[in-house]
Each structure stands twice: as C-alpha cells, then as structure tokens.
Amino acid sequence: MIQTLELKFLNEQEKIVTLTVDNPTIPVNPALIKQVMDKIVANNVFTSTGGTVVAVQSARLIGKEVINIDL
C-alpha cells in the first residue's frame, strides 16, 4: 500500500496550505508530527501565495492500494 502524510497549515489569509510527505515511517507518531508542525510554524519554514503559515490545522495519513493486473 502506498501511503502519504499530509500536513495542513493555515496561512495569513486563513487558507489551508498542505505539505505532503511520501512514504512516511509507519506507524506515525502523532506527538512528533505535532511537534514538527509547531516548529515549522514558529520558524517560518515556508510561505504560500497567501503569506506565511501561521497555525497548525490538521494532519492525515492517506493510503492507496495499487494492484497490478497481469494481461
């Protein structure tokens, strides 16, 4: 199964900005994810078209199963 971790932040215009991490370490550690997201906000690590990220909004793990079909 292919998995992606989405880290969602709010920017200065209160719009959601998503940072995607491919193939995260499983199982994920929610406390560590929150800590890293807080550091990203505190250190102005990245900006968006709506300004810098100002708050943590949410995080989610998305899974997608890929099945090859032999023809």
C-alpha positions in Angstrom: 0.0 0.0 0.0 1.3 3.5 -0.9 0.9 6.0 1.9 1.2 9.7 2.1 1.2 12.0 5.1 -0.5 15.4 4.6 0.4 18.2 7.0 -2.2 21.0 6.8 -1.5 24.6 8.0 -3.4 27.9 7.9 -1.7 30.9 6.2 -2.2 34.6 6.9 -5.3 34.6 4.7 -6.7 31.7 6.7 -6.4 29.4 3.7 -5.2 25.8 4.0 -1.7 25.1 2.9 -0.7 21.4 2.5 2.7 19.9 2.8 2.8 16.3 1.6 5.3 13.6 2.7 5.6 10.5 0.6 6.2 7.1 2.2 6.2 8.2 5.9 7.6 5.9 8.6 4.7 3.7 9.8 3.4 3.7 12.4 3.2 7.5 12.6 3.8 9.3 15.9 1.1 12.0 16.4 3.1 13.8 19.1 6.1 14.0 16.9 4.1 15.2 14.0 2.5 18.0 16.1 6.0 19.0 17.4 7.4 19.2 13.9 4.4 21.1 12.6 4.7 23.6 15.5 8.4 24.1 14.7 7.5 24.7 11.0 5.1 27.5 12.0 7.4 29.0 14.7 10.4 29.2 12.3 8.6 30.4 9.2 9.9 27.4 7.2 7.8 28.1 4.1 5.4 30.6 2.7 2.5 30.4 0.3 0.7 32.7 -2.1 -1.4 33.7 0.9 1.5 34.6 3.1 3.4 32.6 5.8 1.9 29.7 7.6 0.6 30.9 11.0 -1.1 27.9 12.5 -1.3 24.1 12.5 -4.7 22.9 11.1 -4.5 19.1 10.9 -2.6 16.1 9.7 -3.8 12.9 8.0 -2.4 9.7 6.6 -3.7 8.7 3.2 -3.4 5.1 1.9 -3.8 3.9 -1.6 -3.6 0.3 -2.7 -2.1 -0.4 -6.1 -2.8 -3.7 -7.7 -1.1 -4.6 -11.0 -3.1 -6.6 -13.4 -1.3 -9.2 -15.5 -2.5 -9.1 -19.1 
